[in-house]
Amino acid sequence: MWSTDNPFVVHFKTTQGTGKTTGGMDAVEIKGPAAAFGPRHEDINEDANRFGDRYSIRFVGKDKVCTNLKYKDKHSSVSKDVSKEWCDGCPERDGCAYFEPFNQIKNKTRSLTAPHNYLEIFPDILDQWGDIEVVLIDETPWYNIFEKTARIGAHDISHTRSALRKLDDEDKADSDVIKRALSLLDTLSAGLSDKDGGERQADRAYELATSIDFDELTTELTKIHDGRVLEGTDYTDAIVAIADNLTEIKQTARWASDQGIIGEFDSPPEQLWGVDNSTKDNAKFELRWRNVDLMEIARQKPVFVLATEMPTESVEAMFDLPVVTVEDTVTPEAEIIQLNSRMAGITRLRKRNQTFDNLVEFTRSLFGSRLLVR
């Protein structure tokens, strides 16, 4: 039985005896309030429609439904605090489709659907999150929310450099910190144009980034960035992107070293911190890291990953927990596999020519009568 003391993730890979693989929400039906997440609004709605009113609460992204022309398509480009300020003072808020589902469950928690990215923010923004009993994830959220990426190009460096000079002119930040931040930008810029791939510049950039206290600087840079976005200039502030994610990048590199994926390191490997020049004449400095917050969700409540094409090893890596992989036509006989990355058993249940009822009975035995597989 699943518990917070002994959590694990269930990975469904079922065909339900039709010869056609299905990884959608119809693989699992839950009696209590559930939150179902998918990669695209259209796919989520298609799956949810099969359940009638069961999943009538459907969350949507701000940029998708915002009707205020001043802010439309700009929410995802600014800080969460500024986006919230826009919404708080918006004359169209009362009829906004973004807030409608929040109002619908204000008095009673009900099952809901949302895009993948809501999975990492619901614990902070949804008051009823604690009442959600089960999480369903349709298709892999690996690239949407687990493997996080920030990309910095020449355009971004140019605008960030301009913002730093503005702060210096207005004496709004320590001049020595601004000078060192400008040196970091120069190093990033040199890496983008380096014919040898920018490895030397990446190492130097990491050395500079880890020696600067960005706190005061990022606050002011974010104000400038968000103001410029509102005026129509969209870019990624290079210093803010590095400052906000440097800790997670270091944690990811340390995890990779502990798992034996990489050796000891002075700076993160190029897969996490380095120049991507795969696109001709448009090199980017790329930052990548693991979303640790996603792992915590599976320790709070049961998580079902409904992804037929996703390897079990990827599910295990994503949540850092034991994974029960259920394939169609199963029998209680099981094959236990030990992953190299973690001493946890993965139960892969499979046997051909068995009925789907076996899967139902197996799931009931694990989770009790309130959870049924259809």
PyMOL commands that set and color helices and strands:
alter all, ss='L'
color gray80, all
select helices_A, chain A and resi 25-27+41-51+62-65+75-77+80-88+93-95+100-104+116-120+122-125+129-131+142-146+154-169+175-193+199-209+215-231+238-258+292-300+312-319+357-367
alter helices_A, ss='H'
color red, helices_A
select strands_A, chain A and resi 9-13+29-30+34-38+57-58+112-115+134-138+147-152+273-276+284-290+303-306+323-327+335-338+345-349+371-372
alter strands_A, ss='S'
color yellow, strands_A
deselect
rebuild
show_as cartoon
